[in-house]
């Protein structure tokens, strides 16, 4: 299923009182599952993480609930990290 939808649902659960550390663990699982679907092609992986980051960033607003923002920011930082890993891997291979 759509990882952005899952992350939004988790953000809503956090707003409803679910523990933030539990929500973060669920987000990490969602992102691991997403990563597992991407295959090995670096360009495909980079495009997928870039698109996911773009989709997540659409749900940021100054008017948002602080708990919502905490969850979405956690997801955004995790996606940025995954994306950077793909970029760094490509740079290292070019140096070899």
VEXBA-344865 format. One record per residue: residue in one letter; x, y, z of N, C-alpha, C in turn; residue number from 1. Coordinates in Angstrom, 2 decimals. Example, Ala and Ser with C-alpha at 12.3 -4.5 7.8 and 13.67 -1.06 7.14 Angstrom:
['A',[13.19,-5.69,7.80],[12.30,-4.50,7.80],[13.20,-3.30,7.80],1] ['S',[12.85,-2.25,7.08],[13.67,-1.06,7.14],[12.90,0.03,7.87],2] 
***
This chain:
['X',[0.84,-1.20,0.00],[0.00,0.00,0.00],[0.87,1.25,0.00],1] ['X',[0.28,2.37,-0.23],[0.97,3.64,-0.38],[1.68,4.06,0.92],2] ['X',[3.01,4.22,0.88],[3.71,4.58,2.13],[3.31,5.95,2.68],3] ['X',[2.98,6.90,1.81],[2.58,8.22,2.30],[1.25,8.12,3.05],4] ['X',[0.34,7.34,2.53],[-0.94,7.14,3.22],[-0.72,6.49,4.58],5] ['X',[0.17,5.50,4.62],[0.46,4.83,5.89],[1.08,5.81,6.89],6] ['X',[1.99,6.66,6.42],[2.63,7.64,7.30],[1.60,8.65,7.81],7] ['X',[0.70,9.08,6.94],[-0.34,10.01,7.37],[-1.26,9.37,8.42],8] ['X',[-1.56,8.09,8.22],[-2.39,7.38,9.21],[-1.66,7.28,10.55],9] ['X',[-0.36,7.05,10.50],[0.43,6.98,11.73],[0.49,8.35,12.41],10] ['X',[0.59,9.41,11.62],[0.58,10.77,12.20],[-0.75,11.03,12.91],11] ['X',[-1.82,10.58,12.31],[-3.14,10.74,12.94],[-3.22,9.95,14.25],12] ['X',[-2.65,8.74,14.27],[-2.63,7.95,15.50],[-1.86,8.67,16.60],13] ['X',[-0.76,9.32,16.22],[0.03,10.06,17.19],[-0.80,11.22,17.76],14] ['X',[-1.54,11.90,16.89],[-2.42,12.98,17.34],[-3.47,12.45,18.31],15] ['X',[-3.87,11.20,18.13],[-4.89,10.58,18.99],[-4.30,10.03,20.28],16] ['X',[-2.98,10.19,20.47],[-2.39,9.79,21.75],[-1.44,8.61,21.72],17] ['X',[-1.25,7.99,20.56],[-0.29,6.88,20.48],[1.12,7.41,20.76],18] ['X',[1.93,6.61,21.44],[3.27,7.01,21.82],[4.14,7.29,20.59],19] ['X',[4.86,8.42,20.63],[5.67,8.84,19.48],[6.74,7.81,19.13],20] ['X',[7.36,7.19,20.13],[8.41,6.20,19.84],[7.83,4.98,19.12],21] ['X',[6.60,4.62,19.45],[5.93,3.51,18.76],[5.65,3.91,17.30],22] ['X',[5.19,5.14,17.11],[4.89,5.64,15.77],[6.17,5.67,14.93],23] ['X',[7.28,6.14,15.51],[8.54,6.19,14.78],[8.97,4.79,14.33],24] ['X',[8.80,3.81,15.19],[9.15,2.43,14.83],[8.29,1.94,13.67],25] ['X',[7.01,2.30,13.67],[6.11,1.92,12.57],[6.52,2.60,11.27],26] ['X',[6.91,3.87,11.35],[7.35,4.58,10.14],[8.60,3.92,9.58],27] ['X',[9.53,3.58,10.46],[10.75,2.92,10.00],[10.43,1.60,9.30],28] ['X',[9.44,0.86,9.83],[9.02,-0.39,9.19],[8.41,-0.11,7.82],29] ['X',[7.55,0.90,7.73],[6.94,1.26,6.44],[8.03,1.57,5.41],30] ['X',[9.03,2.32,5.83],[10.10,2.70,4.90],[10.99,1.51,4.53],31] ['X',[11.22,0.60,5.47],[11.97,-0.63,5.13],[11.20,-1.45,4.10],32] ['X',[9.88,-1.56,4.30],[9.06,-2.32,3.35],[9.07,-1.65,1.97],33] ['X',[9.00,-0.33,1.95],[9.06,0.42,0.69],[10.40,0.16,0.01],34] ['X',[11.47,0.25,0.77],[12.81,0.02,0.23],[12.93,-1.37,-0.40],35] ['X',[12.32,-2.34,0.24],[12.41,-3.72,-0.25],[11.72,-3.91,-1.60],36] ['X',[10.83,-3.00,-1.97],[10.11,-3.12,-3.24],[10.85,-2.48,-4.41],37] ['X',[11.96,-1.79,-4.13],[12.57,-0.94,-5.15],[13.53,-1.64,-6.10],38] ['X',[13.98,-2.82,-5.75],[14.95,-3.48,-6.62],[16.34,-2.89,-6.45],39] ['X',[17.24,-3.21,-7.38],[18.65,-2.83,-7.21],[19.08,-1.65,-8.07],40] ['X',[18.31,-1.26,-9.07],[18.71,-0.18,-9.96],[18.82,1.14,-9.19],41] ['X',[20.00,1.73,-9.17],[20.24,2.94,-8.37],[19.41,4.12,-8.85],42] ['X',[19.20,4.23,-10.16],[18.43,5.36,-10.68],[16.95,5.21,-10.31],43] ['X',[16.46,4.00,-10.34],[15.08,3.74,-9.92],[14.93,4.06,-8.44],44] ['X',[15.90,3.62,-7.64],[15.85,3.86,-6.20],[15.88,5.36,-5.89],45] ['X',[16.78,6.06,-6.57],[16.89,7.50,-6.35],[15.59,8.21,-6.72],46] ['X',[15.03,7.84,-7.86],[13.78,8.46,-8.30],[12.65,8.17,-7.31],47] ['X',[12.59,6.94,-6.80],[11.52,6.56,-5.87],[11.64,7.32,-4.55],48] ['X',[12.85,7.42,-4.00],[13.03,8.14,-2.74],[12.78,9.63,-2.92],49] ['X',[13.17,10.17,-4.08],[12.94,11.59,-4.37],[11.44,11.87,-4.46],50] ['X',[10.72,11.01,-5.13],[9.27,11.18,-5.26],[8.58,11.04,-3.91],51] ['X',[9.00,10.07,-3.12],[8.41,9.89,-1.80],[8.66,11.13,-0.93],52] ['X',[9.86,11.67,-0.99],[10.17,12.89,-0.24],[9.25,14.04,-0.68],53] ['X',[9.08,14.18,-1.97],[8.20,15.23,-2.50],[6.77,15.06,-2.00],54] ['X',[6.28,13.83,-2.00],[4.92,13.56,-1.54],[4.76,13.88,-0.05],55] ['X',[5.74,13.49,0.76],[5.68,13.76,2.20],[5.68,15.26,2.46],56] ['X',[6.51,15.99,1.72],[6.63,17.43,1.95],[5.36,18.19,1.60],57] ['X',[4.48,17.58,0.84],[3.19,18.22,0.54],[2.29,18.34,1.76],58] ['X',[2.59,17.56,2.80],[1.73,17.52,3.99],[2.29,18.35,5.14],59] ['X',[3.17,19.30,4.82],[3.68,20.21,5.84],[2.96,21.54,5.74],60] ['X',[2.61,22.07,6.88],[1.96,23.38,6.94],[2.22,23.97,8.31],61] ['X',[2.40,25.28,8.35],[2.56,25.94,9.65],[1.32,25.77,10.51],62] ['X',[0.20,25.48,9.86],[-1.07,25.35,10.58],[-1.28,23.94,11.14],63] ['X',[-0.36,23.04,10.82],[-0.52,21.65,11.25],[-0.30,21.50,12.75],64] ['X',[-0.92,20.48,13.29],[-0.74,20.10,14.69],[0.74,19.77,14.94],65] ['X',[1.32,20.22,16.06],[2.73,19.92,16.34],[3.06,18.43,16.34],66] ['X',[2.14,17.59,16.83],[2.39,16.14,16.81],[2.44,15.62,15.38],67] ['X',[1.54,16.12,14.55],[1.53,15.75,13.12],[2.88,16.12,12.50],68] ['X',[3.33,17.34,12.78],[4.60,17.80,12.22],[5.77,16.96,12.72],69] ['X',[5.75,16.57,13.98],[6.82,15.71,14.52],[6.91,14.40,13.74],70] ['X',[5.76,13.79,13.50],[5.73,12.50,12.79],[6.17,12.68,11.34],71] ['X',[5.62,13.69,10.68],[5.96,13.91,9.28],[7.44,14.29,9.13],72] ['X',[7.96,15.05,10.09],[9.37,15.42,10.04],[10.27,14.20,10.24],73] ['X',[9.87,13.31,11.14],[10.63,12.07,11.32],[10.68,11.30,10.00],74] ['X',[9.53,11.16,9.35],[9.47,10.45,8.07],[10.33,11.15,7.02],75] ['X',[10.23,12.47,6.96],[11.01,13.23,5.98],[12.51,13.03,6.19],76] ['X',[12.96,13.11,7.42],[14.38,12.93,7.69],[14.85,11.52,7.34],77] ['X',[14.03,10.52,7.63],[14.39,9.14,7.28],[14.49,8.96,5.76],78] ['X',[13.54,9.55,5.03],[13.54,9.44,3.57],[14.75,10.18,3.00],79] ['X',[15.05,11.36,3.54],[16.23,12.10,3.07],[17.50,11.27,3.30],80] ['X',[17.57,10.60,4.42],[18.74,9.77,4.72],[18.87,8.62,3.73],81] ['X',[17.75,7.96,3.44],[17.78,6.85,2.47],[18.19,7.36,1.09],82] ['X',[17.65,8.51,0.71],[17.97,9.11,-0.59],[19.46,9.47,-0.66],83] ['X',[19.98,10.03,0.42],[21.39,10.41,0.46],[22.29,9.18,0.38],84] ['X',[21.87,8.08,0.98],[22.62,6.84,0.90],[22.76,6.38,-0.55],85] ['X',[21.66,6.48,-1.31],[21.71,6.10,-2.73],[22.65,7.04,-3.47],86] ['X',[22.56,8.34,-3.21],[23.44,9.30,-3.88],[24.91,9.04,-3.56],87] ['X',[25.21,8.80,-2.29],[26.59,8.55,-1.88],[27.13,7.28,-2.50],88] ['X',[26.30,6.24,-2.59],[26.72,4.98,-3.19],[27.12,5.20,-4.65],89] ['X',[26.33,6.01,-5.36],[26.63,6.28,-6.76],[27.94,7.04,-6.89],90] ['X',[28.19,8.02,-6.00],[29.43,8.78,-6.06],[30.64,7.91,-5.78],91] ['X',[30.53,7.03,-4.79],[31.64,6.13,-4.44],[31.97,5.23,-5.63],92] ['X',[30.94,4.71,-6.30],[31.19,3.83,-7.45],[31.86,4.57,-8.59],93] ['X',[31.55,5.86,-8.76],[32.18,6.63,-9.83],[33.67,6.84,-9.56],94] ['X',[34.05,6.85,-8.30],[35.44,7.06,-7.94],[36.29,5.82,-8.15],95] ['X',[35.68,4.66,-8.18],[36.44,3.39,-8.32],[36.96,3.21,-9.73],96] 
***
